[in-house]
Amino acid sequence: MTQPEASPLLSIEQLSICFGDQRVVDRVSFDIRPAEKLGLVGESGSGKSVTALSILRLVESARYEGVIRFQSQDLLQYGPRQMQAVRGREIAMIFQEPMTSLNPLYTIGDQVAEVMTTHEAMGARAARARAVELLEKTGIAEPARRASCFPHQLSGGQRQRAMIAMALACRPKLLIADEPTTALDVTVQAQVLELLDELQREFGMALLFITHDLNLARRFTTRVGVMERGLLVEIGTAVDVLTRPSHPYTRRLVDSRPRRNLDKLADDRAVVLAADRLRVEFAVRTPGHLRRQRFKAVDETSLTLARGETLGIVGESGSGKTTLAMALIALQPLAAGEVRLDGARVDDAGRRALVALRRRIQVVFQDPFASLSPRRTVEQIVGEGLEVHAPELDRVARRAAVVAMLAEVGLDESDVPGLLARYPHEFSGGQRQRIAVARAMIVRPEVLVLDEPTSALDATVQRQVLSLLTRLQKSHGTSFLFISHDLAVIRAMSHRIMVMKDGMVIEQAETEELFRRPQTDYTRALMRAAALADESSGGGPTGEVAFISPVK
């Protein structure tokens, strides 16, 4: 005799959310049962986070229609005092960016303890002791000491663990996790998900997991709902939805995973960029020392980059990837070593020579919103390089070159009226990244450094940008130095891969050789964490797979 199915813990029925006349969520319905893990996936602007925030009534100035029934009570009928009692105690939330969610003026221990003093009338001493226990349970080393730290004194992974400790302080029945691993390296990401998995089983709570990463949703959740422009277009088991999608939008998301489309390079290809035994040091203060100590951010690192080749550089945060890139383009001084571009020294070039070299080696940064001047128009931003490196062009010729370059990266007046006169804030993330690429490519560089150029983009936009970069490389013969912590992207884009750890290159090989036969435990751990060692592993019927232990 089969057991009757448990009643839903949370039942959302025909939920619509409006801001003024704009409806951003349209008649969405789904249930979450006790101890279930439900994933909600979709691109930015699909309505995932707004739907999740509406459960706790955290969306200001929104107008709601429908029902949000939690334990048989409609939360949309609750007053402010009733909702305050629900938040944190019955339903808790982990936000995407803990640095903006944690109060910078209070210690971690005080912020975790506050949840218990507020909801459980616990005394300050007992709440503090309980906060230390929770920090220890979430895997933070030296929890008593870390409890006295402020958020800025913790790493990204530690801050996310502290957020989890706060969320679990009152043993909620439902935990909402909104993109909890987006900004984390693959190994830290795996550790946080493993922790959530363990705590979810221990506390017996239900989990609403919001992500734009389909691979994470397939690995971590039992059921998945797909949202597009405020509509829930498909829902079902994680395996069915993400391996056999029925809706065209879901199929498009699944098909957006990076695909390798590289030309084979000739064996006798010429080297365009070479670095020999680079060392970059920073002066840092360490506890117990009066004098600043020298920290080696990059140590004894050498590389070569051939014409038309893409060299991928992977590693966790702090491994030295970005510091190495900045040293290669003379934006970071060297303590030792040398960099040569077509035989010419880059690292000790004089000011005039360095300006000339800037035309031949350009960079695209991770966050185009931060790297594009908010006070300059698109025409000024993209044409800036020509003003410096092609002063012979008059205004008409420069504008024609800007228009041609923008068209080459997929932006033109027919799609974006008034394109040249617009400012960065008027574009989407993917469009801003295209503008950043256009700015770099308009001077026809020989080498383009790409520092995490797609990490903040949705899967479909990411694929568009990667396709654009591949097309530009084939048409212009540009060499790419591609930095990323996303191994799927690196595998799709790179001819060769270097793996960095603690400022040093610990392994490098042709891309497929490295993925088939990684030589170090660290590289194997990165691949397991990214679920790339065996992409077909779907685990059992729920689509879950085992998580790895933390990288030591």
C-alpha positions as CSV (number, residue, x, y, z in Angstrom):
1,M,0.0,0.0,0.0
2,T,1.6,3.3,-1.0
3,Q,1.9,6.2,1.4
4,P,-0.3,9.2,0.7
5,E,1.7,12.1,-0.7
6,A,2.5,14.8,1.9
7,S,0.6,18.1,1.7
8,P,2.5,21.0,0.3
9,L,4.5,23.1,2.7
10,L,4.3,26.1,0.4
11,S,1.7,26.4,-2.4
12,I,1.8,29.3,-4.8
13,E,-1.4,29.7,-6.8
14,Q,-1.8,32.1,-9.8
15,L,0.7,34.5,-8.4
16,S,1.1,37.8,-10.3
17,I,3.4,40.6,-9.3
18,C,3.0,44.1,-10.8
19,F,5.0,47.3,-10.5
20,G,2.6,50.0,-11.6
21,D,1.2,48.9,-14.9
22,Q,4.1,46.5,-15.6
23,R,3.5,42.8,-14.7
24,V,6.8,41.1,-14.0
25,V,5.4,37.7,-12.8
26,D,2.3,36.4,-14.5
27,R,0.0,33.7,-12.9
28,V,2.8,31.5,-11.6
29,S,1.8,28.3,-9.7
30,F,3.9,25.7,-8.0
31,D,4.2,23.7,-4.7
32,I,7.0,22.8,-2.5
33,R,6.6,19.8,-0.2
34,P,8.3,19.2,3.1
35,A,12.0,18.4,2.8
36,E,11.9,18.8,-1.0
37,K,14.5,20.6,-3.1
38,L,12.9,22.6,-5.9
39,G,15.0,24.6,-8.3
40,L,13.9,27.7,-10.2
41,V,15.9,28.5,-13.3
42,G,15.9,31.1,-16.0
43,E,17.7,34.1,-17.4
44,S,18.1,37.5,-15.7
45,G,14.7,39.2,-15.8
46,S,12.8,36.0,-15.9
47,G,11.1,36.7,-12.5
48,K,12.9,34.0,-10.4
49,S,14.2,36.3,-7.7
50,V,11.1,38.5,-7.6
51,T,9.0,35.4,-7.1
52,A,11.2,34.2,-4.3
53,L,11.3,37.6,-2.5
54,S,7.5,37.8,-2.8
55,I,7.2,34.7,-0.6
56,L,8.6,36.8,2.3
57,R,6.9,40.0,1.0
58,L,10.3,41.7,0.5
59,V,9.5,43.3,-2.8
60,E,8.7,47.0,-2.0
61,S,6.0,48.9,-3.9
62,A,4.8,45.7,-5.6
63,R,1.1,44.8,-6.1
64,Y,0.3,41.1,-5.6
65,E,-2.5,38.9,-7.0
66,G,-3.1,35.3,-6.2
67,V,-2.2,33.2,-3.2
68,I,1.0,32.3,-1.3
69,R,-0.1,29.6,1.1
70,F,2.5,28.5,3.7
71,Q,1.3,25.8,6.1
72,S,-2.3,26.5,5.0
73,Q,-2.0,30.2,5.7
74,D,-2.1,32.8,2.9
75,L,0.9,35.0,3.5
76,L,-0.5,37.7,1.3
77,Q,-3.2,38.3,3.9
78,Y,-0.6,38.7,6.8
79,G,0.1,42.1,8.3
80,P,3.6,43.5,8.9
81,R,3.9,42.1,12.4
82,Q,2.8,38.6,11.3
83,M,5.3,38.6,8.4
84,Q,8.1,39.7,10.8
85,A,7.4,36.6,12.8
86,V,7.6,34.4,9.7
87,R,10.8,35.9,8.3
88,G,13.9,34.1,9.7
89,R,11.9,31.8,12.0
90,E,9.6,29.9,9.6
91,I,11.1,30.9,6.2
92,A,14.7,32.0,5.9
93,M,16.7,33.3,2.9
94,I,20.2,33.2,1.7
95,F,21.0,36.1,-0.7
96,Q,23.2,36.1,-3.8
97,E,25.8,38.6,-2.5
98,P,26.6,38.3,1.2
99,M,28.8,41.3,1.2
100,T,25.8,43.5,0.5
101,S,23.5,41.5,2.7
102,L,25.6,41.4,5.9
103,N,25.9,44.6,7.9
104,P,29.4,45.9,7.7
105,L,29.2,47.6,11.1
106,Y,28.5,44.5,13.1
107,T,30.5,41.3,13.7
108,I,29.5,38.0,12.2
109,G,28.7,36.6,15.6
110,D,26.5,39.5,16.5
111,Q,24.5,39.2,13.3
112,V,23.9,35.4,13.7
113,A,23.0,35.9,17.4
114,E,20.5,38.7,16.5
115,V,18.3,36.2,14.8
116,M,17.9,34.1,18.0
117,T,17.5,37.1,20.3
118,T,14.8,38.5,18.0
119,H,12.8,35.3,17.4
120,E,13.5,33.1,20.4
121,A,14.0,35.6,23.2
122,M,17.4,34.0,23.9
123,G,19.8,35.8,26.1
124,A,22.8,37.6,24.6
125,R,25.3,35.1,26.1
126,A,23.4,32.0,25.1
127,A,22.8,33.4,21.6
128,R,26.5,34.2,21.1
129,A,27.4,30.7,22.1
130,R,24.8,29.3,19.8
131,A,26.1,31.5,17.0
132,V,29.6,30.0,17.4
133,E,28.1,26.5,17.2
134,L,26.3,27.4,14.0
135,L,29.5,28.9,12.5
136,E,31.3,25.7,13.3
137,K,28.5,23.6,11.9
138,T,28.7,25.5,8.6
139,G,32.4,24.6,8.4
140,I,34.1,27.9,9.3
141,A,37.5,27.3,10.8
142,E,38.2,28.9,14.2
143,P,34.5,29.8,14.7
144,A,35.0,31.6,18.0
145,R,37.6,33.9,16.4
146,R,35.6,34.4,13.2
147,A,32.5,35.3,15.2
148,S,34.4,38.5,16.3
149,C,35.3,39.3,12.7
150,F,33.5,41.8,10.5
151,P,32.2,40.8,7.0
152,H,35.1,42.4,5.1
153,Q,37.6,40.2,7.1
154,L,36.2,37.0,5.7
155,S,36.6,35.4,2.3
156,G,33.6,35.1,-0.1
157,G,33.1,31.4,0.9
158,Q,33.2,32.2,4.6
159,R,30.7,35.1,4.2
160,Q,28.3,32.7,2.4
161,R,28.7,30.2,5.2
162,A,28.0,32.9,7.7
163,M,24.8,33.7,5.8
164,I,23.8,30.1,5.9
165,A,24.4,30.0,9.7
166,M,22.1,33.1,10.1
167,A,19.4,31.4,7.9
168,L,19.5,28.2,10.0
169,A,19.6,29.8,13.4
170,C,15.9,29.2,14.1
171,R,15.6,25.9,12.2
172,P,13.3,27.2,9.5
173,K,10.9,24.9,7.7
174,L,11.7,26.5,4.3
175,L,15.0,27.9,3.1
176,I,15.2,30.1,0.0
177,A,18.7,30.2,-1.6
178,D,18.9,32.9,-4.3
179,E,22.0,32.3,-6.5
180,P,24.0,31.4,-3.4
181,T,27.1,30.3,-5.3
182,T,27.3,32.6,-8.3
183,A,30.4,34.5,-7.2
184,L,32.3,31.5,-5.8
185,D,35.0,29.3,-7.4
186,V,34.0,25.8,-8.4
187,T,35.6,24.1,-5.4
188,V,34.1,26.6,-2.9
189,Q,30.8,26.3,-4.8
190,A,30.8,22.5,-4.4
191,Q,31.6,22.9,-0.7
192,V,28.7,25.3,-0.1
193,L,26.3,23.0,-2.0
194,E,27.5,20.0,-0.1
195,L,27.0,21.9,3.2
196,L,23.4,22.9,2.1
197,D,22.7,19.3,1.2
198,E,23.9,18.0,4.6
199,L,22.0,20.7,6.6
200,Q,18.9,20.3,4.6
201,R,18.8,16.6,5.4
202,E,19.7,17.2,9.1
203,F,17.1,19.9,9.7
204,G,14.5,18.3,7.4
205,M,13.7,21.6,5.8
206,A,12.4,22.3,2.3
207,L,14.7,24.2,-0.1
208,L,13.9,26.6,-2.9
209,F,17.1,26.9,-5.0
210,I,17.3,29.8,-7.5
211,T,20.0,29.7,-10.1
212,H,20.8,30.4,-13.8
213,D,23.2,27.5,-13.8
214,L,21.4,24.5,-15.3
215,N,24.2,22.1,-14.3
216,L,23.9,23.1,-10.7
217,A,20.1,22.7,-10.8
218,R,20.4,19.2,-12.3
219,R,23.0,18.1,-9.7
220,F,21.4,19.6,-6.7
221,T,17.6,19.6,-6.9
222,T,14.8,17.0,-7.3
223,R,12.4,19.1,-9.3
224,V,13.0,22.2,-11.5
225,G,10.7,25.0,-12.7
226,V,11.8,27.1,-15.7
227,M,10.8,30.8,-15.9
228,E,10.7,33.0,-18.9
229,R,9.6,36.7,-18.8
230,G,7.5,36.2,-15.7
231,L,5.9,32.9,-16.8
232,L,6.6,29.4,-15.4
233,V,6.9,27.6,-18.8
234,E,7.9,24.2,-17.6
235,I,8.2,22.2,-14.3
236,G,9.1,18.6,-13.6
237,T,11.9,16.4,-12.3
238,A,15.3,17.8,-12.7
239,V,16.4,15.0,-15.0
240,D,13.3,15.2,-17.2
241,V,13.3,19.0,-17.6
242,L,17.1,19.5,-18.1
243,T,17.8,16.4,-20.2
244,R,14.5,16.1,-22.1
245,P,13.0,19.6,-22.1
246,S,9.7,20.0,-23.8
247,H,9.4,23.8,-24.0
248,P,11.3,25.7,-26.7
249,Y,12.8,28.1,-24.1
250,T,14.1,25.3,-21.9
251,R,15.6,23.7,-25.0
252,R,17.3,26.9,-25.9
253,L,18.7,27.2,-22.3
254,V,20.0,23.6,-22.4
255,D,21.5,24.1,-25.9
256,S,23.3,27.3,-24.6
257,R,26.2,25.3,-23.0
258,P,29.5,26.4,-24.5
259,R,30.6,24.4,-27.5
260,R,34.1,24.0,-28.8
261,N,34.6,25.4,-32.3
262,L,38.3,26.0,-32.7
263,D,40.5,25.7,-35.8
264,K,43.6,23.4,-35.4
265,L,46.8,25.5,-35.2
266,A,49.9,24.8,-37.3
267,D,52.7,23.2,-35.3
268,D,55.2,25.9,-36.5
269,R,53.0,28.8,-35.4
270,A,55.0,31.9,-34.4
271,V,55.1,33.0,-30.7
272,V,53.6,36.5,-30.3
273,L,53.8,36.8,-26.5
274,A,56.4,35.3,-24.1
275,A,56.9,35.7,-20.4
276,D,59.9,34.3,-18.6
277,R,60.0,33.6,-14.8
278,L,57.7,36.3,-13.7
279,R,57.4,37.2,-10.1
280,V,54.9,39.8,-8.6
281,E,55.1,40.7,-5.0
282,F,52.9,42.7,-2.6
283,A,53.7,44.2,0.8
284,V,51.2,42.9,3.4
285,R,50.8,43.1,7.1
286,T,50.6,39.9,9.0
287,P,49.6,39.3,12.7
288,G,52.6,39.4,15.0
289,H,54.9,41.3,12.6
290,L,55.7,45.0,12.9
291,R,57.1,45.1,9.4
292,R,55.3,44.4,6.2
293,Q,56.0,41.0,4.7
294,R,56.5,40.3,1.0
295,F,53.7,38.2,-0.5
296,K,54.4,36.5,-3.8
297,A,51.2,36.8,-5.8
298,V,52.9,35.3,-8.9
299,D,56.1,33.3,-8.6
300,E,58.4,31.8,-11.3
301,T,55.7,31.8,-14.0
302,S,56.6,31.4,-17.7
303,L,54.3,31.1,-20.7
304,T,54.2,31.5,-24.5
305,L,51.2,32.5,-26.6
306,A,51.2,31.7,-30.4
307,R,49.6,33.8,-33.1
308,G,45.9,33.0,-33.3
309,E,46.0,30.8,-30.2
310,T,43.9,30.9,-27.1
311,L,45.7,30.1,-23.9
312,G,43.2,29.4,-21.0
313,I,44.2,30.2,-17.4
314,V,42.2,28.6,-14.6
315,G,42.4,28.5,-10.9
316,E,40.6,29.6,-7.8
317,S,40.4,33.2,-6.5
318,G,43.8,34.2,-5.2
319,S,45.6,31.8,-7.5
320,G,47.3,34.7,-9.3
321,K,45.4,34.6,-12.6
322,T,44.4,38.2,-12.8
323,T,47.6,39.5,-11.3
324,L,49.6,37.6,-14.0
325,A,47.4,39.1,-16.7
326,M,47.9,42.6,-15.4
327,A,51.7,42.0,-15.3
328,L,51.6,40.8,-18.9
329,I,50.1,44.1,-20.1
330,A,52.3,46.2,-17.8
331,L,49.5,47.3,-15.5
332,Q,51.2,45.6,-12.6
333,P,55.0,46.0,-12.0
334,L,57.2,43.0,-11.8
335,A,59.6,42.0,-9.0
336,A,61.5,39.8,-11.5
337,G,61.2,38.3,-15.0
338,E,60.4,39.8,-18.4
339,V,57.6,40.0,-20.9
340,R,58.1,40.2,-24.6
341,L,55.6,41.0,-27.4
342,D,57.0,40.0,-30.7
343,G,60.5,40.3,-29.2
344,A,60.0,43.8,-27.8
345,R,60.1,44.2,-24.0
346,V,56.8,45.2,-22.4
347,D,57.7,45.2,-18.7
348,D,60.4,47.9,-18.9
349,A,59.2,49.9,-21.9
350,G,59.3,53.6,-21.7
351,R,56.2,55.7,-21.7
352,R,56.2,56.4,-25.4
353,A,57.0,52.8,-26.3
354,L,54.4,51.5,-23.9
355,V,51.7,53.7,-25.6
356,A,52.6,52.0,-28.9
357,L,52.5,48.6,-27.3
358,R,49.0,49.3,-26.0
359,R,47.7,49.2,-29.5
360,R,49.0,45.6,-29.9
361,I,47.8,44.2,-26.6
362,Q,44.4,45.0,-25.2
363,V,42.2,43.8,-22.4
364,V,38.5,43.1,-21.7
365,F,37.6,43.1,-18.0
366,Q,35.2,41.0,-16.1
367,D,32.7,43.7,-15.3
368,P,32.0,46.0,-18.3
369,F,29.7,48.2,-16.2
370,A,32.7,49.1,-13.9
371,S,35.2,49.4,-16.8
372,L,33.1,51.5,-19.2
373,S,33.0,55.2,-18.3
374,P,29.4,56.1,-17.3
375,R,30.0,59.7,-18.6
376,R,31.0,58.8,-22.1
377,T,28.8,57.7,-25.0
378,V,29.3,54.5,-26.9
379,E,30.9,56.4,-29.8
380,Q,33.4,58.0,-27.4
381,I,34.1,54.8,-25.6
382,V,34.7,52.6,-28.7
383,G,36.5,55.4,-30.6
384,E,38.8,56.3,-27.7
385,G,41.6,53.9,-28.9
386,L,41.5,55.4,-32.4
387,E,42.0,58.9,-30.9
388,V,45.3,57.7,-29.3
389,H,46.5,55.2,-31.9
390,A,45.2,56.5,-35.2
391,P,45.2,60.3,-34.8
392,E,45.4,60.6,-38.6
393,L,41.7,59.7,-38.8
394,D,39.3,62.6,-38.9
395,R,36.0,62.6,-37.1
396,V,34.0,61.2,-40.0
397,A,36.5,58.3,-40.6
398,R,36.6,57.6,-36.9
399,R,32.9,57.4,-36.6
400,A,32.7,55.1,-39.7
401,A,35.3,52.8,-38.0
402,V,33.3,52.8,-34.8
403,V,30.0,51.9,-36.6
404,A,31.8,49.1,-38.5
405,M,33.3,47.7,-35.3
406,L,30.0,47.8,-33.5
407,A,28.3,46.0,-36.4
408,E,31.0,43.4,-36.2
409,V,30.2,42.6,-32.6
410,G,26.5,42.5,-33.3
411,L,25.3,46.1,-32.4
412,D,23.8,48.5,-34.9
413,E,21.2,51.3,-35.2
414,S,18.5,49.0,-36.5
415,D,18.4,47.0,-33.3
416,V,19.5,49.8,-30.9
417,P,18.1,53.2,-32.1
418,G,20.5,56.1,-31.2
419,L,23.3,53.5,-30.4
420,L,26.2,55.9,-30.7
421,A,24.8,58.5,-28.4
422,R,23.7,56.1,-25.6
423,Y,25.5,55.6,-22.3
424,P,26.6,52.2,-20.7
425,H,23.7,52.1,-18.2
426,E,21.2,52.0,-21.1
427,F,22.4,48.5,-22.2
428,S,22.0,45.0,-21.0
429,G,25.0,43.1,-19.5
430,G,25.6,41.2,-22.8
431,Q,25.4,44.4,-24.8
432,R,27.9,46.1,-22.5
433,Q,30.3,43.3,-22.9
434,R,30.0,43.6,-26.7
435,I,30.9,47.3,-26.4
436,A,33.9,46.4,-24.3
437,V,35.0,43.9,-26.9
438,A,34.5,46.5,-29.6
439,R,36.6,49.0,-27.7
440,A,39.5,46.6,-27.5
441,M,39.3,45.2,-31.0
442,I,38.9,48.4,-32.9
443,V,42.7,49.0,-32.8
444,R,43.3,45.5,-34.2
445,P,45.4,44.2,-31.3
446,E,47.7,41.1,-31.8
447,V,46.8,39.9,-28.2
448,L,43.6,40.2,-26.3
449,V,43.5,39.5,-22.6
450,L,40.0,38.4,-21.5
451,D,39.6,38.4,-17.7
452,E,36.4,36.5,-16.8
453,P,34.5,38.1,-19.7
454,T,31.4,35.9,-19.3
455,S,31.1,35.1,-15.6
456,A,28.3,37.6,-15.0
457,L,26.2,36.6,-18.0
458,D,23.3,34.3,-18.5
459,A,23.9,31.0,-20.4
460,T,22.4,32.2,-23.7
461,V,24.2,35.6,-23.6
462,Q,27.4,33.9,-22.6
463,R,27.2,31.6,-25.6
464,Q,26.6,34.6,-27.9
465,V,29.7,36.4,-26.5
466,L,31.8,33.3,-26.8
467,S,30.7,32.8,-30.4
468,L,31.5,36.5,-31.1
469,L,35.0,36.0,-29.7
470,T,35.6,32.9,-31.7
471,R,34.4,34.6,-34.9
472,L,36.7,37.6,-34.2
473,Q,39.7,35.4,-33.6
474,K,39.2,33.6,-36.9
475,S,38.7,36.8,-38.9
476,H,41.5,38.8,-37.3
477,G,44.0,36.1,-36.2
478,T,44.1,37.6,-32.7
479,S,45.7,35.7,-29.9
480,F,43.6,35.3,-26.7
481,L,44.7,35.0,-23.1
482,F,41.4,33.7,-21.6
483,I,41.1,33.8,-17.8
484,S,38.2,32.0,-16.1
485,H,37.1,29.8,-13.2
486,D,34.5,28.2,-15.5
487,L,36.0,25.1,-16.9
488,A,33.2,24.5,-19.4
489,V,34.0,27.9,-20.9
490,I,37.8,27.3,-20.8
491,R,37.4,23.9,-22.5
492,A,35.3,25.4,-25.3
493,M,37.5,28.3,-26.0
494,S,41.1,27.2,-25.4
495,H,43.8,25.5,-27.4
496,R,45.9,25.1,-24.3
497,I,45.3,25.4,-20.6
498,M,47.4,26.5,-17.7
499,V,46.3,25.7,-14.2
500,M,47.4,28.1,-11.4
501,K,47.5,27.6,-7.7
502,D,49.1,29.9,-5.1
503,G,50.7,32.0,-7.7
504,M,52.4,29.2,-9.6
505,V,51.6,27.2,-12.7
506,I,51.2,23.6,-11.5
507,E,50.1,22.1,-14.8
508,Q,49.7,23.0,-18.5
509,A,48.8,20.9,-21.6
510,E,46.7,20.9,-24.7
511,T,43.0,21.3,-23.7
512,E,41.7,17.8,-24.4
513,E,44.8,16.2,-23.1
514,L,44.5,18.0,-19.8
515,F,40.8,17.1,-19.5
516,R,41.5,13.4,-20.3
517,R,44.6,13.0,-18.2
518,P,45.0,15.7,-15.5
519,Q,48.3,15.3,-13.8
520,T,47.7,16.9,-10.4
521,D,45.2,16.3,-7.6
522,Y,44.3,20.0,-7.7
523,T,43.3,19.9,-11.3
524,R,41.3,16.7,-10.8
525,A,39.5,18.3,-7.8
526,L,38.6,21.4,-10.0
527,M,37.2,19.1,-12.6
528,R,35.2,17.1,-10.1
529,A,33.8,20.3,-8.5
530,A,32.7,21.5,-11.9
531,A,31.1,18.2,-12.8
532,L,33.2,18.0,-15.9
533,A,35.2,14.9,-15.2
534,D,32.0,13.1,-16.3
535,E,29.4,15.4,-17.7
536,S,27.0,12.5,-18.3
537,S,26.8,11.6,-14.6
538,G,23.2,12.4,-13.6
539,G,23.3,10.4,-10.4
540,G,20.2,8.5,-9.4
541,P,16.6,9.2,-10.5
542,T,16.7,12.6,-8.8
543,G,19.7,13.8,-10.8
544,E,21.8,14.3,-7.8
545,V,25.5,13.4,-7.6
546,A,27.9,13.2,-4.8
547,F,29.9,16.3,-3.9
548,I,33.6,16.4,-3.4
549,S,35.4,17.1,-0.2
550,P,37.0,20.5,0.1
551,V,40.3,21.0,-1.7
552,K,43.1,21.1,0.8
